[in-house]
Amino acid sequence: MNIDEIKEKVNRFLIDDLEIEEDSLSDGAALKDDLGIDSLDFVDIVVIVEKNFGFKIKPEEMSNIITLQDFYNYIASKVG
């Protein structure tokens, strides 16, 4: 799976499941500050990522993920 496919899947669940406005999804958008993703949303994200990409997010790894691009890159590194 390439980075464009990952971006498409991630953006789709952010829009559909977390109801984030599509216009706010830019690579540099901060997950918490710009997109308003809170701790409850992260629980949903863990479940959605496991379902869509086949791996479980480790909470300690999420501490280094600040922007949407960081999140795309993290998933890309896991699905290789």
N, C-alpha and C positions, 0 to 999 in steps of 0.2 A: 504494500500500500504506500503510495507516495504522499508527499506533504499536502498536495492539493486535495486529494481524497480525504485526508485526515481533517483538513480545514473545513471541507464541505460537511462532513459528518458532525464535527464538533459544533459548527455554527448552527446546523439544523437542530440539534438537541438544545442548544442554548435558546434558540428562538421558540421552538415548539414546547419544550418541557419547562424551561425556566422563565419563559415569556420576556426575554430580553429583546429590546428593539434592534432590528437588523442594522439600522443606521449606526448604532453604537459599537458594532463589531469591527474593530480595526486591530491590526497586529500589535500595536503599542498600547492598547487599552488595558488598564490595570483591572484585574479581576474583581477586587474588592472596591476600590475607589471609583472606577469609571463604570463598571458593569453592575455594581451593587450586589455582588455574590457574597452571601453570608455563610455562616457555618452550617445552617440547615441545607442551603443549596449545595454545599460541598458534599453532604451525605448523598444527595440525589446524583451528583456528578459521579461519585464513586460507583454507584450502582449502574448508571448509564454507561460509563466507560467499560466496566466489566462486561456488560451485555453486548456492547458494540465492538469492542476491541479485544476482548478475551483475556484481560489481565486485571489484577486488583491493584488499586493505587495504595501505596504505603503513605500514611499521614506525614511521616517525617520527610518524605520526598516532596510533598506539596509545599513545604515551607520555603523552598527556593523558587517557586513558581509565582511570579508577580504579574506578568502580562499574558495576554492571550497567545502571543508568539511563543513565550516560554512553555505554555501548556501544549501548543501544537508540537513543539520540539520534544517535549517530554514523552508525549504519546508516540511520536515517530521513533524515539530511541527504544521504546518498549516493543513496538510491533515490527521494528526493523525490517 
